[in-house]
Amino acid sequence: MGLEVHAQLLTRTKLFCGCETSFGDAPNVHTCPVCLGLPGALPVLNEGAVRLAVTAALALGCTIAHRSVFARKNYFYPDLPKGYQISQYEEPFSKSGSLAIDVAGQRRVARIQRIHMEEDAGKNIHHASFSVVDLNRAGTPLIEIVGEPDLRSGAEAAEYLRRLREVLMAIGVNDGNLEQGSFRCDANVSVRKVGDEKLGVRAELKNINSFRFVEEAIDIEVRRQIALYESGQRFSQQTRGYNADKKETYLLREKEGDAGYRYFPDPDLPEVSLPPAYVETLRDRMPELPEARRARYIEELGLSAYAAGVLTSHPKISAFFDACIALARQAPAEQGVDAVKIANFAQTEVMSGVQTTGLDASIPVRPEQLVELLALVQKGTISGKQAKEVYAKIAGTDKMPADVVLAEGLAVMGDVTEIERLARDFIAANPKQVAQYRSGKTNILGFFVGQIMKATKGSADPAIVNDVLKKLLAEGA
């Protein structure tokens, strides 16, 4: 299978007019003669959309054409007011990219045939006995990322989409919002017998809006096509939908070929010129891409591959982690917190409270709060258990951890005399466990450690507790 991904470019206005691209407003308020296709209205290309489109193509390793042409793609549909869509056909602005994916420990590179710019259509809203059209979305700038048929399973397709979305969000081109349709996918699926060179007749699965459903729909469609071929049936090229409740694909219409769209260059738009200097300027401004960031986290900071994946799952999460690392490096060596400890605490505590909406993310604490909290653990002021308690008190507030520790009296108990007194009491009260320890069952030590930590409400220094218990239990051996 090969995927065709439509990603909305994050511009304030539409591709060929000045109407807003905002989502969720009253129907048909963001329209004008240009995006309504009224006679005599002329399109003017949005330079910001071009800049974002070229940035996306560069991030995906595409070759940029210094000359490209917009074409008219002719077809009738109620949400297409002009009767044609302005897209690119024979001369797109970029070709020949790729995207690396990892599935079940296997790394593969999926080729990207082309990326081109085009305008979005409106939206049909269907009711029981009638339909209406909202044209707010008509003219919204898109890039279509056309993949080669290099994917071999629904799982590979879902991973391809995750990685593609991740890249586009990291460079600020797309907000990755599947629910609002700003990132959506059509999947072209065909089967062939092992050893055959020619691909079979394809079916296009339209507008699937979740990674899970993409994986399900593709695998179900593959099984359907195999069953047809094995029973001797043949079918024509089709466009199909996916019913997630019934777990089946269904026919929408017979698929048109490119000839049916009667493409021709749009006479109202000049060719697009992308000088080499312009392209190189955008290449130089490219932020660090997620794959490179993951590699840096693993190789330079010592994170696990899993931790690196979690911390690069959203641009704001990566920025938060990098800010924590920068602060930690500014601290004196004896007070510094290493990257692995920051990553571990971020995964176990911070991430559970993170909320993301598009490119925005709400993170419960500031980098300064997290780094100070872990520095208190590093210095032995509080224990790891106490750190979680302090975190719960600072999350969502401006409180600093040191202030909470002072106000709550949460400092680690380092008084050896007091810990030794408690240890003697528990040893005297549990002769059976003492005998087990002295007979060689040393794992019973954890029982005594737990009793002391419970008695001190987690404030005793675990290292001191262990040392004291070992010494006292050895005395009567």
C-alpha positions as CSV (number, residue, x, y, z in Angstrom):
1,M,0.0,0.0,0.0
2,G,0.9,3.6,-0.5
3,L,-0.6,6.5,1.5
4,E,-1.7,9.9,0.3
5,V,-1.7,12.2,3.3
6,H,-3.3,15.6,3.3
7,A,-1.8,18.0,5.9
8,Q,-3.2,21.5,6.4
9,L,-0.6,24.2,6.5
10,L,-0.6,26.4,9.5
11,T,-1.3,29.7,7.9
12,R,-3.7,32.4,9.2
13,T,-5.3,32.8,5.8
14,K,-6.3,30.5,2.9
15,L,-4.2,29.5,-0.1
16,F,-5.4,32.0,-2.7
17,C,-7.4,34.6,-0.7
18,G,-7.3,36.5,2.6
19,C,-10.1,34.6,4.4
20,E,-9.3,33.1,7.8
21,T,-8.6,29.4,8.2
22,S,-10.0,29.1,11.8
23,F,-11.8,26.0,12.8
24,G,-15.2,25.6,14.4
25,D,-16.8,29.0,13.5
26,A,-20.3,29.5,12.3
27,P,-20.8,28.0,8.8
28,N,-19.8,30.0,5.7
29,V,-18.5,33.1,7.6
30,H,-14.9,32.8,6.2
31,T,-15.7,33.1,2.5
32,C,-15.2,35.6,-0.2
33,P,-15.6,35.8,-4.0
34,V,-12.3,33.9,-4.5
35,C,-13.0,30.9,-2.4
36,L,-16.6,30.8,-3.4
37,G,-15.5,30.6,-7.1
38,L,-17.5,33.7,-8.2
39,P,-17.0,34.8,-11.8
40,G,-14.2,37.2,-12.3
41,A,-12.5,36.6,-8.9
42,L,-8.8,35.9,-9.2
43,P,-6.6,33.8,-6.9
44,V,-3.4,35.2,-5.4
45,L,-0.9,32.7,-3.9
46,N,-0.1,32.8,-0.2
47,E,3.7,33.1,0.2
48,G,3.5,31.8,3.8
49,A,1.9,28.6,2.5
50,V,4.7,28.1,0.0
51,R,7.3,28.6,2.7
52,L,5.7,26.0,4.9
53,A,5.3,23.6,2.0
54,V,8.9,23.8,1.0
55,T,10.0,23.4,4.7
56,A,8.0,20.2,4.9
57,A,9.5,18.8,1.6
58,L,13.0,19.6,2.8
59,A,12.4,17.8,6.2
60,L,11.3,14.7,4.2
61,G,14.4,14.7,2.0
62,C,12.6,15.8,-1.2
63,T,14.2,17.4,-4.2
64,I,12.8,20.9,-4.7
65,A,11.8,22.0,-8.3
66,H,12.8,25.6,-8.8
67,R,9.8,25.9,-11.2
68,S,6.3,24.4,-10.6
69,V,2.9,24.9,-12.0
70,F,-0.7,25.0,-10.5
71,A,-3.3,23.0,-12.4
72,R,-7.1,22.7,-12.4
73,K,-8.4,19.3,-11.3
74,N,-11.9,19.2,-12.7
75,Y,-14.7,17.3,-11.0
76,F,-18.2,18.1,-9.6
77,Y,-19.0,17.9,-6.0
78,P,-21.3,20.2,-3.9
79,D,-18.5,21.3,-1.6
80,L,-16.3,22.4,-4.6
81,P,-17.9,25.7,-5.6
82,K,-15.6,26.4,-8.6
83,G,-16.2,23.0,-10.2
84,Y,-12.5,22.4,-10.0
85,Q,-9.8,22.2,-7.4
86,I,-6.5,24.1,-7.8
87,S,-3.7,21.6,-7.3
88,Q,-0.4,20.6,-8.9
89,Y,-0.1,17.7,-11.3
90,E,2.6,17.3,-13.9
91,E,5.0,19.9,-12.4
92,P,4.8,19.7,-8.6
93,F,7.2,21.7,-6.4
94,S,8.9,18.7,-4.9
95,K,9.7,15.0,-5.6
96,S,11.6,12.0,-4.4
97,G,11.7,12.0,-0.6
98,S,11.6,9.3,2.1
99,L,10.7,8.5,5.6
100,A,12.3,5.9,7.9
101,I,10.0,3.7,10.1
102,D,10.6,1.0,12.7
103,V,8.1,-1.8,13.1
104,A,8.7,-4.9,15.3
105,G,12.4,-4.1,15.4
106,Q,12.7,-3.8,11.6
107,R,13.8,-0.5,10.1
108,R,12.6,0.3,6.7
109,V,12.7,3.4,4.5
110,A,9.4,4.2,2.7
111,R,9.8,6.4,-0.4
112,I,7.8,9.5,-1.0
113,Q,6.9,10.1,-4.6
114,R,6.0,13.8,-4.4
115,I,4.7,16.5,-2.2
116,H,2.5,19.1,-3.9
117,M,0.3,22.1,-2.8
118,E,-3.4,22.3,-3.3
119,E,-6.5,23.9,-1.8
120,D,-9.0,22.0,0.4
121,A,-12.7,21.6,-0.5
122,G,-15.6,22.6,1.7
123,K,-17.5,20.2,4.0
124,N,-20.8,18.4,3.3
125,I,-23.0,18.0,6.3
126,H,-25.6,15.3,5.9
127,H,-28.9,15.2,7.8
128,A,-31.7,12.6,7.6
129,S,-33.5,14.1,4.6
130,F,-31.2,16.8,3.3
131,S,-27.6,18.0,3.1
132,V,-26.0,21.4,3.5
133,V,-22.5,22.7,2.7
134,D,-20.1,24.7,4.8
135,L,-17.5,26.4,2.7
136,N,-15.3,27.8,5.5
137,R,-12.7,25.2,4.7
138,A,-12.8,25.7,0.9
139,G,-9.5,27.1,-0.1
140,T,-7.6,26.1,3.0
141,P,-3.9,25.4,2.1
142,L,-2.8,21.8,2.0
143,I,0.1,19.7,1.1
144,E,-0.5,16.2,-0.3
145,I,2.3,13.8,0.5
146,V,2.1,10.9,-1.9
147,G,3.9,7.8,-0.8
148,E,5.2,5.0,-3.1
149,P,3.6,1.6,-2.6
150,D,6.3,0.5,-0.2
151,L,4.3,-0.4,2.9
152,R,3.4,-4.0,3.5
153,S,1.0,-4.0,6.4
154,G,-1.5,-2.0,8.4
155,A,1.1,-1.7,11.2
156,E,3.6,-0.2,8.8
157,A,1.1,2.2,7.5
158,A,0.1,3.4,11.0
159,E,3.8,3.8,12.0
160,Y,4.4,5.8,8.8
161,L,1.6,8.1,9.7
162,R,2.9,8.6,13.3
163,R,6.4,9.5,12.1
164,L,5.1,11.7,9.4
165,R,2.8,13.6,11.7
166,E,5.7,13.9,14.2
167,V,8.0,15.5,11.6
168,L,5.3,18.0,10.4
169,M,4.5,19.1,14.0
170,A,8.2,19.4,15.0
171,I,8.8,21.9,12.1
172,G,5.6,23.8,12.8
173,V,4.0,23.1,9.5
174,N,0.9,21.2,10.7
175,D,-0.8,20.8,14.1
176,G,-1.4,17.0,13.6
177,N,-5.1,17.3,14.6
178,L,-6.8,14.2,13.3
179,E,-10.2,15.0,14.9
180,Q,-10.5,18.3,13.1
181,G,-9.2,16.8,9.8
182,S,-6.1,18.9,9.5
183,F,-4.1,15.7,9.2
184,R,-5.9,12.9,7.3
185,C,-5.1,10.0,5.1
186,D,-6.2,8.0,2.0
187,A,-4.7,4.6,1.7
188,N,-4.2,2.9,-1.7
189,V,-4.3,-0.9,-1.2
190,S,-3.6,-3.7,-3.7
191,V,-2.4,-7.3,-3.5
192,R,-0.3,-9.5,-5.7
193,K,1.0,-13.0,-5.6
194,V,4.4,-13.7,-4.3
195,G,6.9,-13.3,-7.2
196,D,4.6,-11.1,-9.4
197,E,6.1,-7.8,-10.5
198,K,2.9,-6.0,-11.4
199,L,0.7,-4.6,-8.6
200,G,-2.9,-5.6,-8.5
201,V,-6.0,-3.4,-9.0
202,R,-6.0,-0.9,-6.1
203,A,-8.7,0.3,-3.9
204,E,-8.5,3.7,-2.3
205,L,-9.7,3.9,1.3
206,K,-10.8,7.5,2.0
207,N,-10.3,9.9,4.9
208,I,-9.6,7.6,7.8
209,N,-9.0,9.8,10.9
210,S,-7.1,7.6,13.4
211,F,-4.0,5.5,13.3
212,R,-5.8,2.5,14.8
213,F,-8.5,2.7,12.1
214,V,-5.9,3.0,9.3
215,E,-4.3,-0.2,10.5
216,E,-7.6,-2.0,10.9
217,A,-9.0,-0.8,7.5
218,I,-5.9,-1.7,5.5
219,D,-5.6,-5.2,7.0
220,I,-9.4,-5.8,6.5
221,E,-9.2,-4.6,2.9
222,V,-6.2,-6.8,2.2
223,R,-8.1,-9.8,3.3
224,R,-11.1,-8.8,1.2
225,Q,-9.0,-8.5,-1.9
226,I,-7.1,-11.8,-1.4
227,A,-10.5,-13.6,-0.9
228,L,-11.8,-12.1,-4.2
229,Y,-8.7,-13.1,-6.2
230,E,-8.6,-16.6,-4.7
231,S,-12.3,-17.1,-5.6
232,G,-11.5,-16.0,-9.2
233,Q,-13.4,-12.6,-9.0
234,R,-12.1,-9.4,-10.4
235,F,-12.9,-5.8,-9.6
236,S,-12.2,-2.4,-11.0
237,Q,-10.4,0.5,-9.3
238,Q,-12.6,1.7,-6.5
239,T,-12.9,4.3,-3.8
240,R,-14.0,2.7,-0.5
241,G,-14.9,3.9,3.0
242,Y,-14.3,2.1,6.3
243,N,-17.0,1.2,8.8
244,A,-15.2,0.8,12.2
245,D,-18.3,-0.6,13.9
246,K,-18.8,-3.4,11.4
247,K,-15.1,-3.9,10.7
248,E,-15.6,-3.7,7.0
249,T,-14.8,-1.5,4.0
250,Y,-17.6,-0.5,1.7
251,L,-17.9,0.8,-1.9
252,L,-18.3,4.6,-2.3
253,R,-17.8,4.9,-6.0
254,E,-15.8,3.6,-8.9
255,K,-12.4,5.4,-8.9
256,E,-11.6,7.9,-11.6
257,G,-8.2,7.8,-13.3
258,D,-6.1,11.0,-13.7
259,A,-7.5,11.4,-17.3
260,G,-11.0,11.8,-15.9
261,Y,-10.0,15.0,-14.0
262,R,-8.9,16.7,-17.3
263,Y,-6.0,18.5,-15.6
264,F,-4.6,21.6,-17.3
265,P,-2.5,24.5,-16.1
266,D,-4.5,27.1,-14.3
267,P,-4.5,30.2,-16.5
268,D,-5.1,32.6,-13.5
269,L,-1.9,31.6,-11.7
270,P,1.7,32.2,-12.8
271,E,4.2,29.5,-12.4
272,V,5.9,29.2,-9.0
273,S,9.6,30.2,-8.9
274,L,11.7,28.9,-6.0
275,P,15.2,30.3,-6.4
276,P,18.0,28.1,-4.9
277,A,18.9,30.9,-2.4
278,Y,15.3,30.9,-1.0
279,V,15.4,27.1,-0.7
280,E,18.8,27.1,1.1
281,T,17.6,29.7,3.5
282,L,14.7,27.5,4.5
283,R,17.0,24.5,4.8
284,D,19.3,26.5,7.1
285,R,16.4,27.4,9.4
286,M,15.2,23.8,9.8
287,P,14.8,22.9,13.5
288,E,16.2,19.6,14.9
289,L,14.0,16.8,13.5
290,P,12.5,14.1,15.8
291,E,14.7,11.3,14.6
292,A,17.9,13.3,15.1
293,R,16.7,14.4,18.6
294,R,16.0,10.8,19.6
295,A,19.5,9.8,18.5
296,R,21.0,12.7,20.5
297,Y,19.0,11.7,23.6
298,I,20.2,8.1,23.3
299,E,23.9,8.7,22.3
300,E,24.7,11.9,24.3
301,L,22.4,11.7,27.3
302,G,22.2,7.9,27.8
303,L,18.4,7.6,27.5
304,S,16.8,4.4,26.5
305,A,15.1,4.2,23.1
306,Y,11.7,4.1,24.8
307,A,12.4,7.2,26.9
308,A,13.7,9.0,23.9
309,G,10.5,8.2,22.0
310,V,8.3,9.4,24.8
311,L,10.2,12.7,25.1
312,T,10.1,13.4,21.4
313,S,6.4,12.6,21.0
314,H,5.4,16.3,21.0
315,P,7.5,19.5,20.2
316,K,6.5,21.1,23.6
317,I,7.5,18.0,25.5
318,S,10.9,17.9,23.8
319,A,11.4,21.6,24.5
320,F,10.5,21.1,28.2
321,F,13.0,18.3,28.5
322,D,15.8,20.3,26.8
323,A,15.1,23.2,29.1
324,C,15.5,20.9,32.1
325,I,18.8,19.6,30.8
326,A,20.1,23.1,30.2
327,L,19.2,24.1,33.8
328,A,20.7,21.0,35.3
329,R,24.0,21.7,33.5
330,Q,24.2,25.2,35.0
331,A,24.2,23.7,38.6
332,P,27.4,22.9,40.5
333,A,28.6,19.4,39.8
334,E,27.7,18.0,43.3
335,Q,24.2,19.4,42.9
336,G,23.6,18.5,39.3
337,V,20.9,16.1,38.1
338,D,21.7,13.8,35.3
339,A,19.5,13.5,32.2
340,V,18.4,9.9,32.9
341,K,17.0,10.9,36.3
342,I,15.1,13.8,34.7
343,A,13.8,11.6,31.9
344,N,12.7,8.9,34.4
345,F,10.8,11.3,36.6
346,A,9.3,13.1,33.6
347,Q,8.0,9.8,32.3
348,T,6.6,8.4,35.5
349,E,5.1,11.6,37.1
350,V,5.1,14.6,34.7
351,M,3.7,12.9,31.5
352,S,0.6,11.6,33.3
353,G,-0.5,15.2,33.7
354,V,0.4,16.5,30.2
355,Q,-2.4,17.5,27.9
356,T,-1.8,18.2,24.2
357,T,-4.0,20.0,21.7
358,G,-2.4,20.4,18.3
359,L,0.9,22.1,18.7
360,D,0.0,23.3,22.2
361,A,0.8,21.4,25.4
362,S,-0.1,22.0,29.0
363,I,2.7,20.7,31.3
364,P,2.0,20.6,35.0
365,V,5.4,22.1,36.1
366,R,8.0,24.4,34.9
367,P,11.6,23.2,34.1
368,E,12.9,25.2,37.1
369,Q,10.5,23.3,39.5
370,L,11.4,19.9,38.2
371,V,15.2,20.4,38.3
372,E,15.1,21.9,41.8
373,L,13.0,19.0,43.0
374,L,15.4,16.4,41.7
375,A,18.4,18.4,43.0
376,L,16.9,18.1,46.5
377,V,16.8,14.3,46.0
378,Q,20.4,14.4,44.7
379,K,21.6,16.3,47.7
380,G,19.8,13.9,50.1
381,T,17.4,16.6,51.4
382,I,14.4,14.4,50.5
383,S,14.0,10.8,49.5
384,G,12.6,9.6,46.1
385,K,9.3,8.8,47.8
386,Q,9.1,12.3,49.2
387,A,9.9,13.7,45.8
388,K,6.6,12.3,44.5
389,E,4.7,13.9,47.5
390,V,6.4,17.2,46.8
391,Y,5.6,17.0,43.1
392,A,1.9,16.5,43.9
393,K,2.0,19.7,45.9
394,I,3.8,21.8,43.2
395,A,2.0,20.5,40.1
396,G,-0.2,23.2,38.6
397,T,1.2,25.9,41.0
398,D,4.0,28.4,41.1
399,K,5.4,26.8,44.4
400,M,9.0,25.9,44.4
401,P,10.0,22.5,45.8
402,A,12.4,23.8,48.4
403,D,9.7,26.0,49.9
404,V,7.3,23.1,50.1
405,V,9.9,20.9,51.8
406,L,10.6,23.6,54.4
407,A,6.9,24.4,55.0
408,E,5.9,20.7,55.3
409,G,9.0,19.6,57.3
410,L,9.7,16.9,54.8
411,A,13.5,16.8,55.0
412,V,15.1,13.4,55.0
413,M,15.8,12.0,58.5
414,G,19.6,11.5,58.7
415,D,19.8,11.1,62.5
416,V,21.7,7.8,62.9
417,T,20.9,7.6,66.6
418,E,17.1,7.9,66.0
419,I,17.2,5.4,63.1
420,E,19.2,3.0,65.3
421,R,16.6,3.3,68.1
422,L,13.8,2.4,65.7
423,A,15.8,-0.4,64.2
424,R,16.4,-2.0,67.7
425,D,12.7,-1.8,68.5
426,F,11.7,-3.6,65.3
427,I,14.4,-6.2,65.7
428,A,13.2,-6.9,69.3
429,A,9.6,-7.1,68.2
430,N,10.2,-9.5,65.3
431,P,12.4,-12.4,66.4
432,K,11.0,-14.8,63.8
433,Q,12.2,-12.5,61.0
434,V,15.5,-11.9,62.7
435,A,16.1,-15.7,62.8
436,Q,15.3,-16.0,59.1
437,Y,17.8,-13.3,58.2
438,R,20.5,-14.8,60.4
439,S,19.9,-18.2,58.8
440,G,20.7,-16.8,55.4
441,K,17.4,-15.4,54.1
442,T,18.9,-11.9,53.7
443,N,16.0,-10.7,51.5
444,I,14.1,-10.4,54.8
445,L,16.0,-7.2,55.2
446,G,13.4,-5.5,53.0
447,F,10.8,-6.2,55.7
448,F,12.7,-4.2,58.3
449,V,13.5,-1.4,55.9
450,G,9.8,-1.1,55.0
451,Q,8.9,-1.0,58.7
452,I,11.2,1.9,59.4
453,M,10.3,3.8,56.3
454,K,6.6,3.4,57.3
455,A,7.3,4.6,60.8
456,T,9.2,7.7,59.6
457,K,6.6,8.4,56.8
458,G,9.3,7.9,54.2
459,S,11.6,10.5,55.6
460,A,14.4,8.2,56.8
461,D,17.5,8.1,54.5
462,P,17.2,4.6,52.9
463,A,21.0,4.2,52.7
464,I,21.4,4.9,56.5
465,V,18.5,2.6,57.3
466,N,20.1,-0.3,55.3
467,D,23.5,0.2,56.9
468,V,22.1,0.4,60.5
469,L,20.0,-2.7,60.0
470,K,22.8,-4.8,58.6
471,K,25.1,-3.8,61.5
472,L,22.5,-4.6,64.2
473,L,21.3,-7.9,62.6
474,A,24.9,-9.0,62.3
475,E,25.7,-8.4,66.0
476,G,23.7,-11.4,67.2
477,A,24.5,-13.7,64.4
